[in-house]
Amino acid sequence: MQLKEILVGIEGLKVRGNLDVEITHLDKDSRNIKENGLFVAIKGFDSDGHDYVENVISQGAKAVVLQEGVTAELIKKIPAEITVVIAKDTRYALAICSCNFYQNPSRKFKLIGVTGTKGKTTTTFMIKKILEKAGKKVGLIGTIATYIGDKKLEDSDRTTPESNKLQSIFAQMVEAGCDTVVMEVSSQSLKLHRVAGCDFDIGVFTNFSEDHISPKEHPNMEDYYSSKVQLFKMCKTAFINADDYHVAKLPKLVPECNITTYGIDNFCNVLAKDITITNSYVDFKVKIGMKNERMKTCIPGRFSVYNSLAAICVAEKLGVTAEQMKEALEEVRVPGRSELVNNKKDLTIMLDYAHSPESLENILNAVKSYTRGRVICVFGCGGDRDPGKRPIMGEISGRIADFTIITSDNPRTEDPQKIVDQIEEGIKKTKGQYIVVVDRIEAIREAIKMADKKDIVVLAGKGHEPYQEINGIKYPFDEKVIVNSIINGTQMK
């Protein structure tokens, strides 16, 4: 494709050189640039793409896109035969260039974007399952993995991919015949323009609470919230949680979007009633069309009602029958979301991705309501992320769980002991019993030792993740495997 076609729709560009050059690929990662490539230089949190301009030229780049304000010295170093494009925002430019390069694939299917602090993954899996039950071919992009139908393309390293990768995935989905794509849309992806240029048909806002506040994410809650709101300026129709105070403000902020509300407690368009919650399922009544229908899903907890309602709203909009919804919701399973681990001791051991104060509180309250014995919570907090939530989460577990084991969870570049010390500050404010076991495998072993068949062990924070990230290295760490190897006596100490 010619460079001038790739740049269509980006305003305020300054260009030195020929726009009629043929481009065969584009990327922001200098290592991926080859002959006839377009390199988009982005100033990131840890490195600056402008430092690699000379490298990509030596590798065969035909053109480079640089951030406005770049030094004249850098431009002078670039040979005259290389086209130089100056953009106001190279992150945004990468997104639009990628849309153009891949022929705007999101215009060729129904695109459903799901945002919110929690519930995104479960809601997208529910939507996918329901739409597939209705005979649609569905692509899914999110925190766990990328799927086309039943085929997993790859595990995910972030909730929403970088824009050039995202458009490449969309193009694969078009090629595979997907008529619908459902994706998790993170606040970071909205803030950093990863989804700029995407043609969203439907948006979903599940809930909003404190998370992702750190130097590399959002400076404060206002920035976090305003980033999420951007999705609803990009879609025609939206379904939102009326029981969440922050989410309920959305209609006034984006009056141009056609918004339908769902909920349990407050006035809304789609209301769940007569709710039953057990340790293995939740069911409720909801009006679909002109008839009250009883829906059931085997993901226990009140939050599952909200996620189901969001999926039902999307499905009804897309013409799915109530019977198809019922079948799908009862069958759906989500890796690492209230996921029970089968084991030969028949202990109730649940994996859950809860890694924010509100999500931890929700899962612990949910299991507390139906567990006959003790709730034993094993959790930690990730390094290089919002440190303010650590004592809050310690206090939550101390208040709700019968016993807490504070441990490590993706310490990244931080000292794990420092993280658990901060969590311990919070739990000390409660009367909750606890111990600190920094090694997560040993912490899981301790929980299994003390549990009996009436208890539930909640391994919170990692969910579906098959790794533990320490100092930039992801070590294998699949908690389903670890639990069973401990119980079977095959786990190394």
N, C-alpha and C positions, 0 to 999 in steps of 0.2 A: 504494500500500500504506500502511496506517496505521502510524504510528510505533511503537505498542505491539507490532505484529507484527515490525517490523524489529529491535527490541531483545530479542526472545526469546532466552534462553540466556546472557545476560550477567549475571553475579552482582554484587551490591554497588552497584548504580546508585543515585544520588540524583537526584531529578527535581523541577524547578520548572515547573509549567504543564501543558498538556493533552497527553495521549498519544494522543488520538484524531484528531490532525491527519493529513491525507493528504500523503504524501511521493511525489514523482515521480522523484527522483534523489538520489544521495548521492555525496560526494567529499571528499577531504582537500585538494584543490587549490582554493583560494578562487576562482580565475579561472573555474572550471567550474560554479560555483553560480549557479542561476537561480531563477525563481519556484517556490515549493513544494519547495525543495531542503533536504537535511539535510547540514550541514557538520560534519565530524569534525576537530577541531583537534589537530594532532600537533606536538610539539616536535621538530624535526628537527636534523640536524647543522649546517645552514647557515641555517635560518630557523625561526621559531616560528609555527605556524598560529594561535595565540591572538592574534597581532598583527593578524589579518585578520578577526576576528569582526564588527567594525562594518561592514566592506566587504560581507561576505556577507549581512548583514541588509539593507543598502541594495539588494542585488541580488535580494532576494526570498526568502531562506532562511526556512523556517518553524520550524526547530529546529537547535540546535547541541549537539555532544557535546564536553565540555571535560575536560581532565586533572585528576584529583584533586589538590588543593593550589593550584588557580588562585586568584588574588586576589579578595577580595570586591568590590573596586573594579570589576573587569571585569564581574562578574555584575550589579552595580548598573546598569551602562551598557546592559545588554541590555533592550530593551522588554518589558513584562509579557506581551504577546501572543506572544512568541517562547518556545518550550519550550526549557528548558536541562536537559541531562542531564550529570551528573558521573560519569565512569568511572574505575576504578582504573588502567586502561591503555588509552589511546585507540587505540593501534595494534591491540591485540587487539579492541577494540570495533569498529573499522572492518572487520576481517576477518569477525567474526560478523554484523554488520549487513549486510555484502555478501552473505554466504551466504544469509541470510534474504530479502533484497531480490530476489535472483535465483532464489529457490525451490530452494536447495540443489542446484545442478546436478550436483555431483560424486557425488551418490547415484544418478544416472541412467545412469552408465556405469562401466566398469572403469577405475580410476585407478591408474597405475603411476608412482611417483616414483623418480627416479634421483639419488643424491647421491654425492659423492666429490670429491677434489681434482682429478683429471683423468679423462678417459674418459667423462664424462657425456654430452657431445654425440654422440660416435660411438655409444655404447651406445643412446641414445634413437633415433637414426636406424636402427640395426640392428633394434631391436624393432619400430619402425614398419613397416619394409620387410617383415619376416617376417610380422607380423600381417595386413598388406595382401595378402600372397601367400596367406594363409589365408582371404581374403574379408572381412576386417573393415574397417570404416570407422574410420580412426584420426586423432585430433587430436594434434598435437605442439606443445609449448611449450618453448622453450629459448634458449640463447645466440645462436643464429644468427637464428632467425625463429620465427613462429607459423604452423602449417599446419593446414588441414583437408583431409585427403587430399592431392592434388597441388597444391591451391590455397594459395598463400602469402598469409596475411592481412596480415602486416606484418613488417618487420625488427625485431629486438629491440634495445632499448637497455640491457637488463639480463637476467640469466639467468632470474630468476623475477619476473614483474610484481608491482606493488603489489596488495594483496588485492582492492580494488574492481574493478580492471581484470581481474585473474585470474578472478574470478567472472563478470564480463561475457563474457569469452572462453569460459569453460565453458558459459555459457548459449547462446552462438552455436553451440558444438559440439553441444550437445543438439538445438538447432533444426535443425542440418544432418544429424542422424541418426548422429552418432558413437557407436559402441558401446564404444570404448576410447580413452583419452587417456593419452599418455606424456609426462612432463614432467621437465625438469631441476629439481632442488630445491636451491638454493644454501644455504650455511650462513647467509648474511645473511637469506634469506627465512624461515628457521626461527627465527632469533634475534629478528627484528623482526615475527614473527607474520603474515607475508604469506600463509602457507598454513594458518593456524588455521581450524578448521572444515571443512577438506577431508576427504573420506572416501576415504582411500587403501586400495586393495586389496592392492597389492604394493609393496614397497620394495626398492631395489638400492643396495648400498654398494660402489663400485668400488675405492677405495683412499684412503689418507690420508697427506698429507705437508705440509710447511710452505708456506703461502700465505695471503693475505688478512689478514696481521697489520699493522694500521695504526690510527691514531686513529679513523678512520671505519668500521673493520670490526671485527676482533677484537683485544683487547688482548694475547692470548697463545694458545698452542696448545691449552691446556686449554679455553678458551672456544670456540675454533674446533671442537674435537672434540665437546664436549658439545652444541653447537648442532646438529651433524649427527646425533647420536644421537636427537634429538627426533623425527626422521622415523619411527624404528622403534617409537616409542611410539604412533604414529598409524596403523600398518598391521597387518594380520592376518598377512601372509606376507612373508618377505624372502629375498633371495639375496645372499650376501656373498663377498668375495674372501678365501679362507683363507690366501693367501700374503702378505697384508699384516698385519703384527703388530698394528697398532692396530685394524684392522677385525675381526680374529679375536677380539678381546675382547668383541665386541658381544653374543653369546648370554648371557653372564653379566650384562650390564647391562640387557637387556630380555628376561627369561625368558618373558614373556607372548607374545612374537612367535614364530611358527613359522619358524625360520631354516634354510635349506639353504646349504651352502658349495660353492664351485667353486674350481678352481685348477690349478696345474701342478706345483709342488714339494712341497707339504705334503698330509697326509691331508685328504681332502675328499669330499663326496658326488658331485660331478661333476668328473671329472678329464680333462684334455687330455693326450694321449700322442702319440708319434711325430710331432713337430712339424717342419715344413719352412718355412723363411723365405727368400724371394728378394727381389729389388728390386721386384717387381711384385705379389706375393701372399704369403699365409701359408696353410698347410693343416695339419690335425691330425685325430687320431681322438678321438672322445668317445662314450660309451655313452648312447644315447637309447632309453628303454624297455629291451628285452632285447638290443639289437643295437649293436655298435660301428659308428659311421658316420664317414666321412671328410668333413670340412667344409673349405671353402676360402673365403677372402675376399680381395679385391683391394686391401686396405689393409695394406701391409707392416709388419712389426714384431711383436715378442713381445707388446706391449700389446694388439694386435688379437686375440690369442688370448683374453685375459681379457675384453675387451669382447664378443667373440662368445659366450663361455661364459655371461656374464650374460644376453645376449639369448636364448640357447638355453634357459636355465633358465626364464625368463619365458614363452617360447613354449610349452615343454612343459607348464607349469602351465595354460596357456590352451588346450591341446588341439591345437596345431599339429603337423602330421606332419613327420618328419625330411626328407622330400623337399622340402616347402615351405620348410623352414629352409635347406636346401642352396641352392636356387635363389635365395632372397632374399639370403643372405650373399654369394654370388658377384656379385650385381648391385649391391649397395649402394655408394653413393659419398657422402662427407660433405664439404661445402665447407670448405676451410681446415684439414682434418685429414689430414696426409700427402698433400696434394693436389698432383699433378704438373701443371705448367703447360706446355701444348703451345706450341712455338715453332719458327720456321723454321730456327733453328740446330741443332735437335735436342739442345740442352743439357738435362741433367737438373736441373730447378729445382723444388724442393718448397716449398710453403707449409705451415706448420704453426703452430697457435695456441699452441705451447709458450711459456708465460710464467712458469713457476715453475722453481726449480732442478731438481726431480725430472723434470718433463716435458721440460725441455731436455736433461737427461742421457739420458733414455730415447730421445728422437728421434735424438740424435747417435750414441748407441751402436747404435741400430737401423740407421741408414744406413751407419755405419762397417763393420758386419759384412758388408755385401754390395756396397759401392762399390769398384770396381777402381782408381779414381784418388783424388783428394783430396776431403775433406769441407771445403767452404767455408761457414762459418756467418756469417750476417748477423743480428744481434739487438741489441735494446736493452731497457730496462725502463720501464714506465709510471710517470709522475709521480703524486704524491699517493697512492702505494701503498707497501707494505712496503719501506723502503730497505735493510733488512738482507740481503735476498736478492740485491742487485745485485753485490757482490763475489763472492758464492758462485757466481752464474751466470757471471761472468767467468772464474773459476777452472775451472769445468766446461768451458766452451767451449775455453779454453786447453789443457786437458788432453786433450780428445777430438778436437776439430776439427783439421784440418791447417792451416787459416788462418781467422782470425776478423776480421770487420769490425764493430767496435762502433759503434752508431748510435743514432738516436732512435726512440722508440716511445710515442706518446701522452703527451708530456711534461705535458699538462694545465697546471697552474699553476706547475710547477717549471721551473727553468732547465735546458734539455737538456744543456748542457755539464757541469753539476754531476752529473747522472745518469750520463753516460758516464765521468766521472772516477771515480765510485764503482765502476763496473763494471771500469774499468782497474786499480784497486787489486787486484782478485782475479786478473786475468789475468797481472799482473806476477809472481805467485807461481809461475807455470808457465813452461815453456820454449816455450810455444805462440807461433807467429808471429801478429802482428795489426797492424791499423792502426785509427785512429779517424777516422770520417767522420760528423760529426753529422747532416748532411742525409741522410735515409733514401733519397731517390731517387738521390743521388750514390753512396751506399753500395752500392745494388743495381747501379748502373752499373759500379762497380769490380769487384764480384763477377763480373758477366757478362764483363767484359773479361779477367779472369784465368782463367776456366773453360775447360776443353776437354771433349770428349764423354765422357771417362772419369770426370770429376769429378761431384760433386753439389753444388749450391748450395742450402743450407737457409735460407729466409727465415723466421725464427722470431719468434713473438710476436703477429702480427696475424691470421694465418689468414684467416678469412672477412670480417674487418672491412673495410668499404669507405671508411674515413675515418681521418684523423689528428687527434686532439683536442689543440688548443693554446689555452690560456687560455679555456676554455669554449666554443670554436667547433670544430665537427667539419668539417674540410676534406676534400673528396673524395680518397680514397687507396686505390684498388683495385690490389693488387699484381699481379694477373693482367694488368690493363690496362697497368700501368707496365712490367712485364717485357717485354711484347710491343712497346710503343711504343719502348723503349730499343733492342731488337733490330732493330726495323723502321726505326729512325732518325727516328722522329716525336716523340720525347720532348724537350720544351723543357729547356734546361739551367737 
